[in-house]
């Protein structure tokens, strides 16, 4: 339950980031705020595709507007703890408060009320991903990204971090050990075919992860090509990766603000769905342990 409580906070922070980007999409129309090097948050190393590279002071290491918007505008992170804890981002605080209000508003209706919109929340992300995938694989450098994606470095199997990262992915993807699956499964009929559902869930989830990997590494290949860097060095891994790769992709699409809005709505739907399952598991555990 402690793990679920922390996970609820974690997912809600991601939803807050999504709200921030969703609102920011409309602040620089007809463009997008992460498509410029002229913002107050940008540095001298910012390089936008199509700009004169000689204008960048330090050409040995350039950064994209997408990276600087994420690190210096959204997170407003500093160079490290030795430089202090950083400032207080009241915009993110407001987005976090909005996230909790939205999550409570949806979850307070109960599990059964969500059945009417489950088809939309389940299929809409695949529709958006399919469109983005078609565009991603046609970008310059995309094939290099895909080659990196399927390349196997057997020496990594001898490193413990590889197995830890793999186990972490499985635990998060299937919500193993978090209580969400038993909590949701408790609403099924007594004779429900849970084995069939488990098999379908595993197959669909695995294929979805592979599809998302193709999409992400196609974009990473494009970003590495534009920066003249390697895919290994282009961006850091972590939960913020989605806020670097996908915003960069929508810049290459016509009507980019529209696609940015659609993508972040999709991400918001996924975040709320994940938060719903986590909170349901937490609430069910509390009610079962302390029914009074």
Secondary structure, 3 states (H helix, E strand, C coil): CHHHHHHHHHHHHHHHHHHHHHHHCCCCCCCCCCCCCCCCCCCCCECCCCCCHHHCCCCCCCECHHHHHHHHHHCCCCCCHHHCCCCCCHHHHHHHHHHHHHHHHHHCCCCHHHHHCHHHHHHHHHHHHHHHHHHHCCCCCHHHHHHHHHCCCHHHHHCHHHHHHHHHHHHHHHCCCCCHHHHHHCCCCCCCCHHHHHHHHHHHHHHHHHHHHHHHHHHHHHHHHHHCCCHHHHCCCCHHHHHHHHHHHHCCCCCHHHHHHHHHHHHHHHHHHHHHHHHHHHHHHHHHHCCC
